[in-house]
Amino acid sequence: MTAINAPRDKYNSVWLIFFILGLGTLLPWNFFMTATMYFTSRLKDVPTVHSSNQTANVTAGDSRNVLESKFNNVMTLCAMVPLLIFTCLNSFIHQRIPQKLRISGSLTVILVVFLVTAVVVKVELAPLPFFVLTMVKIVCINSFGAIFQSSLFGLAGILPASYTTPIMSGQGLAGTFAAFSMICALASGSELQDSAFGYFITACIVILLAIMSYLILPKMEFFQYYMESSRSAPSADEENKMDLLKKEREAEKRPVVNLMEDETKPTSSVFNIFKQIWVMALSVCFIFTVTIGVFPAVTVDVKSTVAGESAWEKYFIPVSCFLLFNVMDWAGRSLTAICMWPGKDSIWLPILVGLRVVFIPLFMLCNVQPRVISQTVWFSHDAWYIIFMIFFSFSNGYLASLCMCFGPKKVPQHEAETAGAIMAFFLSLGLALGAAVSFGFRAAI
């Protein structure tokens, strides 16, 4: 079977399913980040439980303040570490655990976690148990989300390169949707708990939609064709054995067993696949290291210099930082559906990836406040910040999507799923490294 004989993707239904699944990979985490105000407000509320001792109340207040101040740091730690560990783990266990179990099982666990989170909104809990429960849920969401994400990229690696684009585009929409929800919440003036309950129920609906979409996927003729092509593709052992038989006839004294061991062992290894895609893997890692290194650790502390505009000052970061970043990131990811320049073997791709490092000093020289070490502000006007954010976010989405599309296409088809899992691991590694270096970037200002 060849791609020439492949059936059409009727109504782009497979493309749409991968878009929904891509949306499901990042929407849970984005909704947790969006609801940070809700979580910290729950840590402030100390239930009145027979408070006869004033000293006990002071102690409770101290505990509450500590939990509230450490929430964001601990949340990031509980998100990035499991994400990296389980993405790495999936690179080695994906051949032992069925793909259906990895994807549907992960989505089911995430759905249950959000149902529990929605229920807890209406339940009174003391700050410490609420804090611990929230962190456990974050660990669960990012652990199973990592398995789901890397499995999904591996699955997309079997299809044509353009089918990684809907995953990246769906992930971009997840951030945009969360940022838009945050702005709507600010504008509505509704109760924080009611908004949080709506967030989590909406996430449950999207995850349920993703589960239903995945169950429909195997019934699509287009998807069935490429799955059968992947299973029927000649394995590395068969190809090497054919070469060995030819070599044996030319040199009978050469032992066949030793030749087979020398030729076949590296081909099926993860390391051998990495050697073929290392440029794409390191590129996507570097992209997200730069991005997470300054966003949002540095970009969120930029202050508007437009005087007398109280409304603009209120919406400056929600609009210019979060919403603008996610909209342009989504646009960059989606553009790869119609344009894939530079090509997978072009030297321009790693060069453009490396040039993104310029955004680190550019944002640090914006009006970031407070400033401790350096008082120099070169780009004080809001327009500079907005221009930098447009190019920063668009290049993140476009170049990352290119790398994720090209990675699995640099190896034979039967190794594409493993290559996709490796690419997902390096994406997660970039996120973790970016979170680590962000502390240094912010401290240097």
C-alpha positions as CSV (number, residue, x, y, z in Angstrom):
1,M,0.0,0.0,0.0
2,T,1.2,3.5,-0.8
3,A,0.1,7.0,0.0
4,I,-1.1,7.3,-3.6
5,N,-3.8,4.7,-2.9
6,A,-4.8,6.2,0.5
7,P,-8.5,7.1,0.9
8,R,-9.5,10.7,1.5
9,D,-10.1,12.1,4.9
10,K,-13.8,12.8,4.3
11,Y,-14.9,16.1,5.7
12,N,-11.5,16.4,7.4
13,S,-13.0,14.3,10.2
14,V,-9.7,12.7,11.3
15,W,-8.0,16.1,11.3
16,L,-10.8,17.5,13.4
17,I,-10.5,14.5,15.9
18,F,-6.8,15.2,16.3
19,F,-7.6,18.9,16.9
20,I,-10.0,18.0,19.7
21,L,-7.5,15.5,21.2
22,G,-4.8,18.3,21.0
23,L,-7.2,20.6,22.8
24,G,-7.7,17.9,25.5
25,T,-3.9,17.7,26.1
26,L,-3.4,21.2,27.5
27,L,-6.9,22.4,28.4
28,P,-6.8,20.7,31.9
29,W,-3.6,22.3,32.9
30,N,-4.6,25.7,31.5
31,F,-7.8,25.6,33.4
32,F,-5.9,24.9,36.6
33,M,-3.6,27.9,35.9
34,T,-6.6,30.1,35.1
35,A,-8.2,29.2,38.4
36,T,-5.2,30.2,40.5
37,M,-7.2,33.1,42.1
38,Y,-9.8,30.6,43.2
39,F,-7.3,28.2,44.7
40,T,-5.5,30.9,46.7
41,S,-8.8,32.4,47.9
42,R,-9.7,28.9,49.3
43,L,-6.4,29.0,51.2
44,K,-7.4,32.3,52.8
45,D,-10.6,31.0,54.1
46,V,-10.0,29.4,57.5
47,P,-13.2,27.5,58.7
48,T,-14.4,28.6,62.1
49,V,-14.2,25.4,64.1
50,H,-14.9,26.1,67.8
51,S,-12.2,28.8,67.9
52,S,-12.0,29.3,71.7
53,N,-8.3,29.8,71.7
54,Q,-7.0,33.0,70.1
55,T,-3.5,31.5,69.8
56,A,-4.8,28.7,67.7
57,N,-6.4,31.3,65.3
58,V,-3.0,33.1,64.9
59,T,-1.3,29.8,64.2
60,A,-4.0,29.0,61.6
61,G,-3.5,32.4,60.0
62,D,0.3,31.8,59.8
63,S,-0.3,28.4,58.2
64,R,-2.7,29.9,55.7
65,N,-0.3,32.7,54.7
66,V,2.5,30.2,54.1
67,L,0.3,28.0,51.9
68,E,-0.9,30.9,49.9
69,S,2.5,32.4,49.3
70,K,4.0,29.0,48.3
71,F,1.1,27.9,46.1
72,N,2.4,28.9,42.7
73,N,5.9,27.6,43.3
74,V,4.7,24.2,44.5
75,M,2.1,24.0,41.8
76,T,4.8,24.5,39.1
77,L,7.0,21.9,40.7
78,C,4.1,19.4,41.0
79,A,3.3,20.0,37.3
80,M,6.7,20.0,35.6
81,V,8.4,17.1,37.4
82,P,5.6,14.5,36.8
83,L,5.3,15.8,33.2
84,L,8.9,15.1,32.5
85,I,9.1,11.8,34.3
86,F,6.1,10.3,32.7
87,T,6.9,11.6,29.2
88,C,10.3,9.9,29.5
89,L,8.6,6.7,30.9
90,N,6.2,6.6,28.0
91,S,9.1,6.6,25.5
92,F,10.1,3.2,26.9
93,I,6.8,1.5,27.9
94,H,4.7,2.5,24.9
95,Q,5.5,-0.7,23.1
96,R,4.4,-2.8,26.1
97,I,1.1,-1.0,27.0
98,P,-1.5,-0.8,24.3
99,Q,-2.1,2.6,22.7
100,K,-5.8,2.4,23.4
101,L,-5.3,1.9,27.1
102,R,-2.7,4.7,27.3
103,I,-4.9,7.3,25.6
104,S,-8.4,6.4,26.8
105,G,-7.2,5.5,30.3
106,S,-5.3,8.8,30.7
107,L,-8.4,10.8,29.5
108,T,-10.6,8.9,31.9
109,V,-8.4,9.6,34.9
110,I,-8.2,13.3,33.9
111,L,-12.0,13.4,33.6
112,V,-12.5,11.9,37.1
113,V,-10.0,14.4,38.6
114,F,-12.0,17.3,37.1
115,L,-15.2,15.9,38.4
116,V,-13.7,15.7,41.9
117,T,-12.4,19.3,41.5
118,A,-15.9,20.6,40.5
119,V,-17.4,18.8,43.5
120,V,-14.8,20.2,45.9
121,V,-15.7,23.7,44.9
122,K,-19.0,23.2,46.8
123,V,-17.4,21.5,49.8
124,E,-15.8,23.3,52.8
125,L,-12.2,22.2,53.5
126,A,-9.5,23.5,55.8
127,P,-6.6,25.2,54.0
128,L,-4.0,22.5,54.5
129,P,-6.2,19.5,53.3
130,F,-7.4,21.6,50.4
131,F,-3.7,22.5,49.5
132,V,-2.6,18.8,49.6
133,L,-5.6,17.6,47.7
134,T,-5.0,20.3,45.0
135,M,-1.4,19.3,44.6
136,V,-2.3,15.6,44.3
137,K,-4.8,16.5,41.6
138,I,-2.1,18.5,39.7
139,V,0.3,15.6,39.9
140,C,-2.4,13.2,38.5
141,I,-3.4,15.5,35.7
142,N,0.2,16.2,34.5
143,S,1.3,12.5,35.0
144,F,-1.5,11.1,32.9
145,G,-1.5,14.2,30.6
146,A,2.1,13.4,29.8
147,I,1.3,9.8,28.8
148,F,-1.7,11.1,26.8
149,Q,0.3,13.8,25.0
150,S,3.3,11.7,24.1
151,S,1.1,8.8,23.0
152,L,-0.9,11.2,20.8
153,F,2.2,12.6,19.1
154,G,3.3,9.0,18.5
155,L,0.0,8.1,17.0
156,A,0.1,11.2,14.7
157,G,3.6,10.2,13.6
158,I,2.0,7.3,11.7
159,L,-0.2,9.6,9.7
160,P,1.1,12.2,7.1
161,A,3.1,15.1,8.6
162,S,0.2,17.6,8.4
163,Y,-1.7,15.6,11.0
164,T,0.6,16.8,13.8
165,T,-0.6,20.4,13.0
166,P,-4.1,19.9,14.4
167,I,-2.6,18.7,17.7
168,M,-0.4,21.7,18.0
169,S,-3.3,24.0,16.9
170,G,-5.6,22.4,19.5
171,Q,-3.0,23.0,22.2
172,G,-2.8,26.6,21.2
173,L,-6.6,27.0,21.4
174,A,-6.5,25.6,24.9
175,G,-4.4,28.4,26.1
176,T,-6.5,31.0,24.2
177,F,-9.7,29.7,25.6
178,A,-8.3,29.8,29.2
179,A,-7.0,33.3,28.8
180,F,-10.3,34.5,27.3
181,S,-12.2,32.9,30.2
182,M,-10.0,34.8,32.7
183,I,-10.8,38.1,31.0
184,C,-14.5,37.3,30.9
185,A,-14.4,36.5,34.7
186,L,-12.7,39.9,35.4
187,A,-15.4,41.7,33.3
188,S,-18.4,39.8,34.7
189,G,-17.7,40.6,38.4
190,S,-19.3,37.2,39.3
191,E,-18.5,35.3,42.4
192,L,-15.1,33.5,42.3
193,Q,-16.5,30.2,43.3
194,D,-19.2,30.3,40.7
195,S,-16.6,31.1,38.0
196,A,-14.4,28.2,39.2
197,F,-17.3,25.8,39.1
198,G,-18.0,26.8,35.6
199,Y,-14.4,26.4,34.6
200,F,-14.1,22.9,35.9
201,I,-17.5,21.7,34.4
202,T,-16.4,23.2,31.0
203,A,-13.2,21.2,31.3
204,C,-15.2,18.0,32.0
205,I,-17.3,18.5,28.9
206,V,-14.2,19.0,26.7
207,I,-12.5,15.9,28.1
208,L,-15.6,13.9,27.6
209,L,-15.7,15.1,24.0
210,A,-12.1,14.1,23.5
211,I,-12.9,10.6,24.8
212,M,-15.8,10.2,22.4
213,S,-13.7,11.5,19.5
214,Y,-10.9,9.0,20.3
215,L,-13.4,6.1,20.4
216,I,-14.7,7.2,16.9
217,L,-11.2,7.4,15.4
218,P,-10.6,3.7,14.7
219,K,-13.8,3.6,12.6
220,M,-12.4,6.2,10.1
221,E,-11.3,4.6,6.8
222,F,-8.5,7.1,6.4
223,F,-7.1,6.3,9.9
224,Q,-7.5,2.5,9.3
225,Y,-5.5,2.7,6.2
226,Y,-2.4,4.2,7.8
227,M,-2.6,2.0,10.8
228,E,-2.6,-1.1,8.6
229,S,0.2,0.4,6.5
230,S,2.2,0.8,9.7
231,R,1.6,-2.8,10.8
232,S,2.4,-4.2,7.4
233,A,5.6,-2.1,6.8
234,P,8.7,-4.3,6.6
235,S,10.4,-4.4,9.9
236,A,14.0,-3.5,10.5
237,D,15.0,-7.2,11.0
238,E,13.5,-8.2,7.7
239,E,15.2,-5.4,5.8
240,N,18.6,-6.3,7.4
241,K,18.2,-10.0,6.7
242,M,17.7,-9.4,3.0
243,D,20.9,-7.3,3.0
244,L,22.7,-10.0,4.9
245,L,21.7,-12.7,2.4
246,K,23.2,-10.7,-0.4
247,K,26.4,-10.1,1.5
248,E,26.6,-13.8,2.4
249,R,26.7,-14.8,-1.2
250,E,29.5,-12.4,-1.9
251,A,31.6,-13.5,1.2
252,E,30.6,-16.9,2.5
253,K,33.3,-16.8,5.2
254,R,31.5,-14.0,7.0
255,P,29.4,-15.3,9.8
256,V,25.7,-14.5,9.4
257,V,24.9,-14.5,13.1
258,N,27.4,-11.8,13.9
259,L,26.3,-9.7,11.0
260,M,22.7,-9.8,12.1
261,E,23.6,-8.8,15.6
262,D,25.7,-5.9,14.3
263,E,23.1,-4.6,11.8
264,T,19.8,-5.2,13.6
265,K,20.4,-4.2,17.2
266,P,20.9,-0.4,16.8
267,T,18.0,-0.1,14.4
268,S,15.2,-0.8,16.9
269,S,16.8,1.1,19.8
270,V,15.5,4.4,21.1
271,F,19.1,5.8,20.9
272,N,19.4,5.0,17.2
273,I,16.1,6.7,16.5
274,F,17.3,9.7,18.5
275,K,20.4,9.9,16.4
276,Q,18.2,10.5,13.4
277,I,16.0,13.2,14.9
278,W,18.3,14.9,17.4
279,V,18.2,18.2,15.6
280,M,14.4,18.4,15.8
281,A,14.4,17.1,19.4
282,L,16.9,19.6,20.7
283,S,15.3,22.4,18.7
284,V,11.9,21.9,20.2
285,C,13.5,21.6,23.7
286,F,15.3,24.9,23.2
287,I,12.1,26.6,21.9
288,F,10.2,25.9,25.1
289,T,13.2,26.5,27.3
290,V,13.3,30.1,26.0
291,T,9.6,30.5,26.1
292,I,8.9,29.3,29.6
293,G,12.1,31.0,30.8
294,V,10.5,34.4,30.3
295,F,6.8,33.6,30.0
296,P,5.1,34.3,32.4
297,A,7.9,34.7,35.0
298,V,9.2,37.9,33.4
299,T,6.4,39.0,31.1
300,V,3.7,39.1,33.8
301,D,5.6,41.7,35.8
302,V,5.8,44.3,33.0
303,K,3.8,47.4,34.0
304,S,1.8,49.7,31.7
305,T,3.2,53.2,31.3
306,V,0.0,54.6,29.9
307,A,-1.0,57.2,32.6
308,G,-4.6,57.8,33.6
309,E,-6.1,54.7,32.0
310,S,-7.2,52.6,35.0
311,A,-9.2,50.2,32.8
312,W,-6.2,49.5,30.5
313,E,-4.0,49.1,33.5
314,K,-6.4,46.5,34.8
315,Y,-6.5,44.5,31.6
316,F,-3.0,45.2,30.3
317,I,-1.5,41.8,31.5
318,P,-4.6,39.7,30.8
319,V,-4.8,41.1,27.3
320,S,-1.3,41.9,26.2
321,C,0.4,39.0,27.9
322,F,-1.9,36.0,28.2
323,L,-4.5,36.5,25.5
324,L,-2.1,37.9,22.9
325,F,0.5,35.2,23.6
326,N,-2.1,32.4,23.2
327,V,-3.8,33.9,20.1
328,M,-0.5,34.4,18.2
329,D,0.9,31.1,19.4
330,W,-2.3,29.4,18.1
331,A,-1.9,31.3,14.8
332,G,1.7,30.1,14.5
333,R,0.8,26.5,15.1
334,S,-2.1,26.6,12.7
335,L,0.0,28.2,9.9
336,T,1.9,25.0,9.4
337,A,-1.2,23.5,7.9
338,I,-0.6,25.6,4.8
339,C,3.1,26.5,5.0
340,M,6.0,24.4,6.2
341,W,9.1,26.5,5.5
342,P,11.9,25.8,6.1
343,G,12.0,22.1,5.3
344,K,13.0,19.3,7.6
345,D,16.5,19.2,6.3
346,S,17.1,22.9,6.0
347,I,19.8,24.6,8.1
348,W,17.5,27.6,8.5
349,L,15.2,25.8,11.0
350,P,17.8,25.4,13.8
351,I,19.1,28.9,13.0
352,L,15.7,30.5,13.5
353,V,15.2,28.4,16.7
354,G,18.5,29.7,18.0
355,L,17.7,33.3,17.2
356,R,14.7,33.2,19.6
357,V,17.2,33.7,22.4
358,V,17.1,37.4,21.6
359,F,13.7,37.7,23.3
360,I,15.2,37.0,26.7
361,P,17.1,40.4,26.9
362,L,14.3,42.2,25.0
363,F,11.7,41.4,27.6
364,M,14.1,42.0,30.5
365,L,14.7,45.5,29.2
366,C,10.9,46.3,29.1
367,N,9.2,48.0,32.0
368,V,9.5,45.0,34.4
369,Q,8.7,46.1,38.0
370,P,10.0,45.8,40.6
371,R,13.7,46.0,39.5
372,V,16.4,45.2,42.0
373,I,19.7,44.7,40.1
374,S,19.3,46.7,36.9
375,Q,17.3,49.9,36.7
376,T,17.8,50.2,33.0
377,V,14.5,50.2,30.9
378,W,15.1,50.6,27.2
379,F,11.6,49.7,26.0
380,S,9.2,51.5,28.4
381,H,6.3,52.1,26.1
382,D,3.5,49.5,26.0
383,A,3.8,49.2,22.2
384,W,7.3,47.7,22.4
385,Y,6.1,45.0,24.8
386,I,3.1,44.2,22.5
387,I,5.4,44.0,19.4
388,F,7.9,41.7,21.2
389,M,5.0,39.5,22.4
390,I,3.5,39.1,18.9
391,F,6.8,37.9,17.4
392,F,7.7,35.9,20.5
393,S,4.5,33.9,20.6
394,F,4.1,33.5,16.9
395,S,7.6,32.1,16.5
396,N,7.0,29.8,19.4
397,G,3.9,28.2,17.9
398,Y,5.2,28.1,14.3
399,L,8.7,26.7,14.9
400,A,7.6,24.2,17.6
401,S,4.9,22.9,15.3
402,L,7.4,22.5,12.5
403,C,9.7,20.5,14.7
404,M,7.0,18.3,16.0
405,C,5.7,17.6,12.4
406,F,9.2,16.9,11.0
407,G,10.6,14.7,13.8
408,P,8.7,11.5,13.1
409,K,9.1,12.0,9.3
410,K,12.9,11.7,9.6
411,V,12.7,8.0,10.5
412,P,11.1,4.9,8.7
413,Q,7.4,4.6,9.2
414,H,7.6,1.6,11.7
415,E,9.7,3.8,14.0
416,A,7.5,6.9,13.7
417,E,5.5,6.3,16.9
418,T,8.7,6.0,19.0
419,A,10.1,9.1,17.3
420,G,6.9,11.0,18.2
421,A,7.2,9.9,21.8
422,I,10.9,11.0,21.9
423,M,9.8,14.4,20.5
424,A,7.2,14.7,23.2
425,F,9.8,14.0,25.9
426,F,12.1,16.7,24.6
427,L,9.1,19.1,24.5
428,S,8.4,18.3,28.2
429,L,12.2,18.6,29.0
430,G,12.1,22.1,27.5
431,L,9.2,23.1,29.7
432,A,11.0,21.8,32.8
433,L,14.3,23.5,31.9
434,G,12.4,26.8,31.1
435,A,10.7,26.6,34.5
436,A,14.1,26.1,36.2
437,V,15.9,29.0,34.4
438,S,13.0,31.4,34.8
439,F,13.9,32.0,38.5
440,G,17.4,33.1,37.3
441,F,16.0,35.4,34.6
442,R,13.6,37.1,37.0
443,A,16.3,37.4,39.7
444,A,18.7,39.1,37.3
445,I,16.4,42.1,36.8
